[in-house]
Amino acid sequence: MSEQPRRSGQKQAKPYRRPKKDPVRILAFEALRAVDERDAYANLVLPPLLRKARQNENFQARDAALATELVYGTLRRQGTYDAIIAACIDRPLREVDPPVLDVLSLGAHQLLGTRIPTHAAVSASVELARVVLGDGRAKFVNAVLRKIAAHDLDGWLEQVAPPYEKDAEDHLAVVHSHPRWVVSALWDSLGGGRAGIEDLLEADNERPEVTLVARPGRATTEELFDAVGEESALPGRWSPYAVRLAEGGEPGALEAVRESRAGVQDEGSQLVAIALANAPLEGRDERWLDGCAGPGGKAALLGALAAERGAFLLASEKQPHRARLVERALAGNPGPYQVITADGTRPAWQPGSFDRILMDVPCSGLGALRRRPEARWRRRPEDLEGFAPLQRSLLREALSAVRVGGVVGYATCSPHLAETRVVVDDVLRGRGGAAPVAAELIDARPLMPGVPALGDGPDVQLWPHLHGTDAMYLALLRRTA
């Protein structure tokens, strides 16, 4: 049969082209979907996805680095990108299907937050949309991203962020991608003017360094430097046991980490444990308690410090799976220790049993937004109301469990005043129906020698922008009767 001639003016249909599968962007999309659908944390979801991807020999280290940047960068800047995307569509953002919004956010980050060329960012995002969403919705993605590409980030912020003079908190929330209530709470805790809060919010959006701890008596910083290599390691800023990895690196590949003689631990957490261990005591110093020990980083450092003095450490954790992590972290500790599964509000020990106690209480986690950027979008102000009774109960029970003259360290990875000073003050003064506690605050600042900008005391608040640590809080209390 002869081929029919094409009529004049009739367009010839383009042949269907299969979308190109980009393993890096598909991996990033899968991670974002897990964060959204399962309330997962990126730092837990991403590593197994990367391990699986590395089974393909074509997946290189630079691919892993790009996937990591796409996931964390998109999550950190989610609030900013949502405002920009909302300005580019003709419907409320809540009416956009979450998978479509994830592809748009990934594309926005490539356009506005990386050095990827515009044409490459758009085309790669549209190809991703074709693979995971279908051709129809890929056209929508293409149209929106082309609108976003019309301006750089500064240009968009001028359009979507209200002027600072009109609404300072909303301006900072959009520009620095934090919920407004978090901006307000951090500003209250930090005090001061505009420069300080902007520095803090910017620090929350920076990728944190990987910091190792050489557990004393079990590993040394020199050993870690040798294992990592001098060109890839930096000394800690404040902790004598810290080594910072300049290029990120693979901590799990280090022998000392595999053997639990060293671990990954932010310097702020190291400083809290060290300060408690060095707080002055009169009399015996034989029994220590970590009352909220999971996942085990502080317990392992406390256990090593206790072992140097011949002291016993009891590490208690309410959740069984976290208690197993504590056991793993303490495995091989040279001194006497025990790990138990117990609720610190219903003590499994007698009153006055311990000389030193650390209560690193459950909290909102607003001090670790660099590491868990998705937490800022999940937390609500009402969550603090749920934490408050637990935090007060844990501190009261700790002060009952320590002997007269002993020391309790109350710690949180949150700078929110409702989780820090307010809790301590309420417990000391007996607010909320409980009896006042016979205890006094100890000045914690001298126990962090060399660390600047620790405030007026006697408690201590660390900050990402001032100290390069998580925003850890520590109050030291001595029982007086």
C-alpha positions as CSV (number, residue, x, y, z in Angstrom):
1,M,0.0,0.0,0.0
2,S,1.3,3.4,-0.9
3,E,1.8,6.0,1.8
4,Q,-0.8,8.7,1.8
5,P,0.6,12.2,1.0
6,R,0.5,14.7,3.9
7,R,-1.9,17.5,3.3
8,S,-0.5,21.0,3.0
9,G,-0.3,22.8,6.3
10,Q,-1.0,19.7,8.4
11,K,1.5,19.3,11.3
12,Q,3.2,16.0,11.7
13,A,2.8,14.6,15.2
14,K,6.0,14.3,17.2
15,P,7.0,10.8,18.0
16,Y,6.6,9.9,21.7
17,R,9.9,10.2,23.6
18,R,10.3,8.3,26.8
19,P,11.3,10.5,29.8
20,K,14.9,10.2,30.9
21,K,15.3,8.7,34.3
22,D,17.7,10.8,36.4
23,P,18.7,8.7,39.4
24,V,19.9,11.7,41.4
25,R,16.6,13.6,41.2
26,I,14.4,10.5,41.5
27,L,16.3,9.7,44.7
28,A,15.8,13.3,46.0
29,F,12.1,13.1,45.1
30,E,11.7,9.7,46.9
31,A,13.3,11.2,50.0
32,L,11.0,14.2,50.0
33,R,7.9,12.0,49.6
34,A,9.0,9.9,52.6
35,V,9.4,13.0,54.7
36,D,5.9,14.2,53.7
37,E,4.0,10.9,53.7
38,R,5.6,9.1,56.6
39,D,6.7,12.0,58.8
40,A,10.2,10.6,58.3
41,Y,13.4,12.6,59.0
42,A,15.7,13.2,56.0
43,N,18.7,12.3,58.1
44,L,17.2,8.8,58.5
45,V,15.7,8.4,55.1
46,L,18.5,9.6,52.9
47,P,21.4,7.3,54.0
48,P,19.7,4.0,53.0
49,L,18.6,5.5,49.7
50,L,22.2,6.6,49.0
51,R,23.5,3.1,50.0
52,K,21.1,1.5,47.5
53,A,22.0,4.0,44.8
54,R,25.8,3.3,45.3
55,Q,25.2,-0.3,44.3
56,N,25.1,1.1,40.7
57,E,28.7,1.7,39.7
58,N,27.6,4.7,37.6
59,F,26.4,6.5,40.8
60,Q,29.4,8.6,41.8
61,A,30.3,10.6,44.9
62,R,29.3,13.8,43.2
63,D,25.8,12.3,42.6
64,A,25.4,11.6,46.3
65,A,26.5,15.1,47.1
66,L,24.0,16.6,44.7
67,A,21.1,14.4,46.0
68,T,22.0,15.4,49.5
69,E,22.0,19.1,48.6
70,L,18.7,18.9,46.7
71,V,16.9,17.2,49.7
72,Y,18.3,19.3,52.5
73,G,18.3,22.5,50.5
74,T,14.7,22.0,49.5
75,L,13.6,21.3,53.0
76,R,15.4,24.2,54.5
77,R,14.0,26.7,52.0
78,Q,10.5,25.1,51.8
79,G,8.8,28.2,53.3
80,T,10.5,30.6,50.9
81,Y,9.8,28.3,47.9
82,D,6.2,27.9,48.8
83,A,5.7,31.6,48.8
84,I,7.4,31.9,45.4
85,I,5.4,29.0,43.9
86,A,2.2,30.4,45.3
87,A,2.9,33.6,43.3
88,C,3.3,31.6,40.1
89,I,0.0,29.6,40.1
90,D,-3.6,30.5,39.9
91,R,-4.9,28.4,42.8
92,P,-4.2,28.1,46.5
93,L,-1.0,26.2,47.3
94,R,-3.0,23.7,49.4
95,E,-4.8,22.6,46.2
96,V,-1.6,21.5,44.5
97,D,-1.0,17.7,45.0
98,P,1.9,17.1,47.4
99,P,4.0,15.1,44.8
100,V,3.6,17.9,42.3
101,L,4.6,20.5,45.0
102,D,7.7,18.4,45.8
103,V,8.8,18.4,42.1
104,L,8.2,22.2,41.9
105,S,10.2,22.7,45.2
106,L,13.1,20.7,43.9
107,G,13.0,22.7,40.7
108,A,12.8,26.0,42.6
109,H,15.8,25.0,44.7
110,Q,17.9,24.2,41.6
111,L,16.9,27.5,40.0
112,L,17.2,29.8,43.0
113,G,19.5,28.0,45.5
114,T,22.2,26.3,43.3
115,R,24.5,27.1,40.5
116,I,22.8,24.7,38.1
117,P,22.1,26.6,34.8
118,T,18.5,27.6,34.3
119,H,17.9,25.5,31.2
120,A,19.3,22.4,32.9
121,A,17.3,23.0,36.1
122,V,14.0,23.4,34.2
123,S,14.6,20.5,31.8
124,A,15.8,18.1,34.5
125,S,12.8,19.0,36.7
126,V,10.3,18.5,33.8
127,E,11.9,15.1,33.0
128,L,11.5,14.2,36.6
129,A,7.9,15.2,36.5
130,R,7.3,13.1,33.4
131,V,8.8,10.0,35.2
132,V,7.0,10.4,38.5
133,L,3.9,12.4,37.7
134,G,3.1,11.8,34.0
135,D,3.2,14.0,30.9
136,G,0.0,16.0,31.7
137,R,1.3,17.3,35.1
138,A,4.8,17.8,33.7
139,K,3.4,20.5,31.5
140,F,2.1,22.3,34.6
141,V,5.6,21.9,36.2
142,N,7.2,23.3,33.1
143,A,5.0,26.4,33.0
144,V,5.5,27.2,36.7
145,L,9.2,26.7,36.6
146,R,9.6,29.0,33.6
147,K,7.8,31.7,35.6
148,I,10.1,31.1,38.6
149,A,13.2,31.3,36.3
150,A,12.2,34.9,35.4
151,H,13.8,36.2,38.6
152,D,16.7,35.3,40.9
153,L,16.1,34.7,44.7
154,D,16.6,38.3,45.7
155,G,14.2,39.4,43.0
156,W,11.5,37.0,44.2
157,L,12.0,38.0,47.9
158,E,11.4,41.6,47.0
159,Q,8.0,40.5,45.6
160,V,6.8,37.9,48.1
161,A,8.2,39.0,51.5
162,P,6.5,41.9,53.2
163,P,8.8,44.9,54.1
164,Y,10.6,44.5,57.3
165,E,9.3,47.9,58.5
166,K,5.7,46.7,58.0
167,D,5.9,43.2,59.5
168,A,9.3,42.3,60.8
169,E,8.5,38.7,61.9
170,D,6.7,37.8,58.6
171,H,9.5,39.3,56.6
172,L,12.1,37.2,58.4
173,A,9.8,34.1,58.2
174,V,9.6,34.4,54.4
175,V,13.2,35.5,53.7
176,H,14.8,32.9,56.0
177,S,12.2,30.1,55.6
178,H,11.0,29.6,59.2
179,P,7.5,29.5,60.5
180,R,6.5,32.9,61.9
181,W,5.9,31.5,65.4
182,V,9.4,30.0,65.4
183,V,10.9,33.3,64.4
184,S,9.1,35.0,67.2
185,A,10.1,32.3,69.8
186,L,13.8,32.4,68.7
187,W,13.9,36.2,68.8
188,D,12.4,36.2,72.3
189,S,15.1,33.7,73.5
190,L,17.9,35.5,71.8
191,G,17.0,39.1,72.5
192,G,18.6,42.0,70.8
193,G,17.9,43.6,67.5
194,R,17.6,42.6,63.8
195,A,21.2,41.5,63.2
196,G,21.3,38.8,65.8
197,I,18.1,37.1,64.7
198,E,19.0,37.2,61.1
199,D,22.4,35.7,61.8
200,L,20.7,32.9,63.8
201,L,18.1,32.2,61.1
202,E,20.8,32.2,58.4
203,A,22.9,29.7,60.5
204,D,19.8,27.4,60.7
205,N,19.9,27.2,56.9
206,E,23.5,26.3,56.7
207,R,24.7,22.7,56.4
208,P,26.3,21.7,59.7
209,E,29.7,20.2,60.0
210,V,30.1,16.6,60.9
211,T,31.8,16.5,64.3
212,L,33.3,13.5,66.0
213,V,33.9,12.9,69.6
214,A,36.9,10.8,70.8
215,R,35.6,9.2,74.0
216,P,38.3,9.7,76.6
217,G,40.2,6.6,77.7
218,R,39.0,4.8,74.5
219,A,40.2,7.0,71.6
220,T,42.1,10.2,71.1
221,T,41.7,13.1,68.8
222,E,45.2,12.3,67.4
223,E,43.9,8.8,66.4
224,L,40.9,10.4,64.6
225,F,43.1,12.9,62.9
226,D,45.4,10.1,61.6
227,A,42.4,8.1,60.5
228,V,40.6,10.9,58.7
229,G,43.7,12.6,57.4
230,E,45.1,16.0,58.3
231,E,43.8,17.6,55.2
232,S,40.2,16.5,55.9
233,A,40.0,17.2,59.7
234,L,39.9,20.2,61.9
235,P,40.2,20.5,65.7
236,G,37.1,21.2,67.7
237,R,36.3,24.7,68.5
238,W,35.5,24.2,72.2
239,S,35.6,20.5,73.2
240,P,38.9,18.9,73.9
241,Y,37.5,15.6,72.5
242,A,36.1,17.0,69.2
243,V,37.3,16.6,65.6
244,R,35.5,18.3,62.8
245,L,35.3,16.7,59.4
246,A,36.1,19.5,56.8
247,E,34.6,17.7,53.8
248,G,31.8,15.8,55.5
249,G,33.3,12.3,55.1
250,E,32.0,8.9,56.1
251,P,32.2,8.6,59.9
252,G,30.9,5.1,59.8
253,A,34.0,4.0,57.8
254,L,36.3,4.9,60.8
255,E,37.4,2.0,62.9
256,A,37.1,3.9,66.2
257,V,33.5,4.8,65.3
258,R,32.6,1.2,64.3
259,E,34.0,0.1,67.7
260,S,32.1,2.8,69.6
261,R,35.3,4.3,70.9
262,A,34.4,7.4,69.0
263,G,31.1,8.7,67.7
264,V,29.4,11.5,65.8
265,Q,28.3,14.2,68.3
266,D,27.7,17.9,68.0
267,E,30.1,20.0,70.2
268,G,27.2,21.5,72.0
269,S,26.2,18.1,73.3
270,Q,29.8,17.4,74.2
271,L,30.0,20.6,76.2
272,V,26.8,19.7,78.2
273,A,28.2,16.3,79.2
274,I,31.6,17.7,80.1
275,A,30.2,20.6,82.2
276,L,28.1,18.2,84.2
277,A,31.0,15.9,84.7
278,N,33.2,18.8,85.9
279,A,30.7,20.5,88.2
280,P,32.2,20.8,91.7
281,L,31.1,18.3,94.3
282,E,31.8,17.8,97.9
283,G,32.0,14.2,99.2
284,R,31.5,11.1,97.1
285,D,31.5,11.0,93.3
286,E,30.6,7.4,92.6
287,R,27.2,7.1,91.0
288,W,26.0,8.9,87.9
289,L,22.7,8.8,86.0
290,D,21.7,9.7,82.5
291,G,18.0,9.8,82.9
292,C,17.0,10.3,79.2
293,A,19.9,8.4,77.6
294,G,18.7,7.7,74.1
295,P,20.1,7.6,71.5
296,G,23.3,7.3,73.6
297,G,25.8,10.0,72.5
298,K,25.9,11.8,75.8
299,A,25.7,8.6,77.8
300,A,28.7,7.2,76.0
301,L,30.7,10.4,76.7
302,L,29.5,10.4,80.4
303,G,30.4,6.7,80.7
304,A,33.9,7.4,79.5
305,L,34.4,10.3,81.8
306,A,32.9,8.3,84.7
307,A,35.2,5.4,84.0
308,E,38.3,7.7,84.4
309,R,37.2,8.3,88.0
310,G,36.0,4.8,88.7
311,A,32.3,6.0,88.9
312,F,29.3,3.9,87.9
313,L,26.9,5.1,85.2
314,L,23.3,4.1,85.0
315,A,21.8,4.9,81.6
316,S,18.0,4.9,81.6
317,E,15.8,5.3,78.5
318,K,12.1,4.9,78.3
319,Q,11.8,3.7,74.6
320,P,13.2,0.1,74.1
321,H,14.5,0.7,70.6
322,R,16.4,3.8,71.9
323,A,17.7,1.8,74.9
324,R,19.2,-0.6,72.4
325,L,21.0,2.3,70.7
326,V,22.4,3.3,74.1
327,E,23.7,-0.2,74.7
328,R,25.4,0.0,71.3
329,A,27.0,3.3,72.1
330,L,28.2,2.2,75.5
331,A,29.5,-1.2,74.3
332,G,33.0,-1.7,75.5
333,N,33.0,1.1,78.0
334,P,35.9,0.4,80.4
335,G,34.1,1.5,83.5
336,P,31.1,0.0,85.3
337,Y,27.7,0.8,83.7
338,Q,24.2,-0.5,83.2
339,V,21.5,0.3,80.6
340,I,17.9,0.0,81.6
341,T,14.5,0.6,80.0
342,A,12.7,2.9,82.5
343,D,10.6,6.0,82.7
344,G,12.3,8.9,84.4
345,T,9.0,10.2,85.7
346,R,8.5,6.9,87.5
347,P,12.0,6.2,88.8
348,A,13.4,2.7,89.0
349,W,15.8,3.9,91.7
350,Q,15.7,5.2,95.2
351,P,15.7,8.9,96.1
352,G,19.1,10.4,96.8
353,S,20.9,7.6,95.0
354,F,23.2,9.6,92.6
355,D,25.9,12.1,92.8
356,R,25.5,13.5,89.2
357,I,22.5,13.3,87.0
358,L,21.9,14.5,83.4
359,M,18.3,15.0,82.2
360,D,18.5,15.9,78.5
361,V,14.7,16.1,78.3
362,P,12.4,15.5,75.3
363,C,11.7,18.8,73.6
364,S,10.7,20.6,70.4
365,G,14.1,20.3,68.9
366,L,14.2,23.9,67.7
367,G,17.9,24.0,68.5
368,A,18.8,21.4,65.9
369,L,17.0,22.8,62.8
370,R,20.3,22.7,60.9
371,R,20.2,18.9,61.1
372,R,16.5,18.3,60.9
373,P,15.1,21.1,58.7
374,E,11.8,19.4,58.3
375,A,11.1,19.8,62.1
376,R,10.4,23.5,61.7
377,W,7.4,22.7,59.5
378,R,6.1,19.9,61.7
379,R,6.2,21.6,65.1
380,R,3.3,23.7,66.3
381,P,3.1,26.2,69.3
382,E,0.7,23.8,71.0
383,D,3.4,21.1,71.0
384,L,5.2,23.0,73.7
385,E,2.2,22.6,76.0
386,G,2.6,18.8,75.6
387,F,6.3,18.8,76.5
388,A,6.0,21.2,79.5
389,P,4.5,18.8,82.1
390,L,7.0,16.0,81.1
391,Q,10.0,18.4,81.3
392,R,8.9,19.6,84.8
393,S,8.3,16.1,86.0
394,L,11.6,14.8,84.8
395,L,13.5,17.7,86.4
396,R,11.7,17.2,89.7
397,E,12.4,13.5,89.8
398,A,16.0,14.1,89.0
399,L,16.4,16.5,91.9
400,S,14.8,13.9,94.1
401,A,17.1,11.2,92.8
402,V,20.3,13.1,93.5
403,R,21.8,13.2,96.9
404,V,22.1,16.4,99.0
405,G,25.1,18.3,97.5
406,G,24.8,16.4,94.3
407,V,24.3,18.1,90.9
408,V,21.6,17.8,88.2
409,G,22.1,19.0,84.7
410,Y,18.9,20.0,82.9
411,A,19.5,20.1,79.2
412,T,17.4,20.7,76.1
413,C,18.1,20.9,72.4
414,S,15.8,23.9,72.3
415,P,16.3,27.6,73.1
416,H,12.6,28.2,73.6
417,L,12.1,30.0,76.9
418,A,9.1,27.8,77.7
419,E,11.4,24.7,77.6
420,T,14.4,26.2,79.3
421,R,14.4,28.9,82.0
422,V,10.6,28.8,82.5
423,V,10.8,25.0,83.4
424,V,13.7,25.5,85.7
425,D,12.1,28.5,87.5
426,D,8.8,26.7,87.8
427,V,10.4,23.6,89.4
428,L,12.5,25.7,91.8
429,R,9.5,27.8,92.9
430,G,7.0,25.1,93.0
431,R,4.6,26.5,90.4
432,G,1.9,24.3,88.9
433,G,0.8,22.7,92.1
434,A,4.0,20.9,93.0
435,A,6.1,21.7,96.1
436,P,9.2,23.9,95.7
437,V,12.4,22.0,95.4
438,A,15.4,22.7,97.7
439,A,18.0,23.4,95.1
440,E,20.2,26.2,93.8
441,L,21.5,27.1,90.4
442,I,25.3,26.7,89.8
443,D,27.0,29.0,87.4
444,A,27.6,26.8,84.4
445,R,29.7,29.3,82.4
446,P,33.1,28.5,84.1
447,L,32.6,24.9,83.2
448,M,32.8,25.8,79.5
449,P,36.2,27.4,79.5
450,G,37.1,29.4,76.4
451,V,33.6,29.5,75.1
452,P,32.5,33.1,74.5
453,A,29.1,34.8,74.6
454,L,27.5,32.5,77.2
455,G,25.2,35.2,78.5
456,D,24.6,36.5,82.0
457,G,24.3,33.0,83.6
458,P,24.0,31.1,85.7
459,D,22.6,28.9,83.0
460,V,24.0,28.6,79.5
461,Q,22.5,28.9,76.0
462,L,24.6,27.9,73.0
463,W,23.8,29.2,69.5
464,P,24.5,28.0,66.0
465,H,25.6,31.5,64.8
466,L,27.7,32.3,67.8
467,H,29.3,28.9,68.7
468,G,28.8,26.8,65.6
469,T,26.9,24.3,67.7
470,D,23.3,23.2,68.1
471,A,21.3,25.6,70.3
472,M,21.8,23.5,73.5
473,Y,20.6,24.8,76.8
474,L,22.1,23.8,80.2
475,A,21.1,24.6,83.7
476,L,23.1,23.1,86.6
477,L,21.3,22.7,89.9
478,R,22.7,21.5,93.3
479,R,20.3,19.9,95.7
480,T,20.5,21.7,99.1
481,A,18.2,19.7,101.3
